């Protein structure tokens, strides 16, 4: 049996998704299919925000995040490493903690010096780091959701560009946008007052959260029609 623990790391979460969903993903879905499912459930999460339905928003964002992890696995991106390099306890743009982009009207990306002694170890520590970096008190839940939508669009554009050109520079753009996406997912969970690691441990306590098999045995039709 595979499960996600409350003290999970981002890397362990990504590995769990590969163990449980890697085989059906390889058989049934290409990158575009998974990108579509990422967007599908993210938008259902946005609907939960609009309707002030925390449970609906949380469940759908959890599923969307797991589709995102499936894309990371298919593209062989270590999202824990990429996120740390993008947000090493500093804002990726103004290079301060907490972010001071608005106050200082920062117009150019600043150089970030990485201090690995500050590196977060667990997903919970990463969520706490992002709360300190981009406090939920400084924005509304709707603003956090809109920001996530923007970053998902930029992530999709980066994949589209790479699939057209197939060069390393464009692939590096995907990794940067991916780190921005996961930071925005965590930002939404912070704004929802949701402990992401705890939610994942409840959702994925026994292999696939629907069929409870490993690898997942949910069929293609069920997956494409599933709603939460």
Residue, then its C-alpha position, 0 to 999 in steps of 0.5 A: x500500500x502506498x500513502x502520503x504522510x503528514x510529514x511528506x516532502x514535495x519529492x515524496x508526493x511527486x513519487x507517490x503520484x508516479x507509483x500510483x498513476x504513472x502506468x495509466x498516465x503513460x497508457x492513456x494520456x499525453x501531455x496535452x491530455x494531462x494539461x487539460x485535466x489540470x485546467x479542468x479541475x483547477x477551474x472547478x476549484x475556482x468555481x468553488x471559490x466563486x460559490x464560497x464552497x471551501x470543500x469543493x475548492x479544496x477537493x478540486x485543487x488537490x486533484x488539479x495539483x496531482x495532475x500537475x505532478x503527473x506532468x512533472x513526472x512525464x517531463x522528468x522535472x524535479x519540482x521540489x528542486x526547481x521550486x527551491x531554486x526559484x524561491x530559496x526563502x526569497x521572492x523570485x523577483x524582489x529577492x526579499x522575505x517577505x516580498x516587497x515588490x509592491x512597497x518598493x515598486x521593483x521593476x527588474x528581477x533581482x539576483x537571488x543568492x541561495x542559502x541551502x541551510x534555509x532549505x525547507x524539508x517537508x511540504x508543511x515547511x514549504x507551505x509555511x515559508x510561502x505564507x511568510x513570503x506572500x502572506x495571505x493577509x495581503x490578498x483575498x482568496x479571489x486574488x490568489x485564485x486569479x494569480x494561479x490562473x495566470x500562472x497556469x496560462x503561462x505554464x501552458x504557453x511554455x509547454x506549447x513553445x517547447x513542443x514547437x521548438x524542442x530546445x533546452x532554453x524553452x524547456x528551462x522556461x517550463x521548469x521556471x513556470x512550473x515552480x511559479x505554478x506550485x507556489x500559487x497552488x500553495x498560496x491558494x491553500x494558504x488563503x483557504x486556510x487548508x493544511x495541504x500535507x494533511x489534506x493530501x494524507x487524508x485524500x491519499x491514505x490508501x493508493x488511488x483515492x477512488x479505486x484504492x489500487x496501485x497502480x490505479x485501475x480507474x478506466x479512461x472513461x471514468x477518469x475523463x468524466x470524473x467530477x468532484 
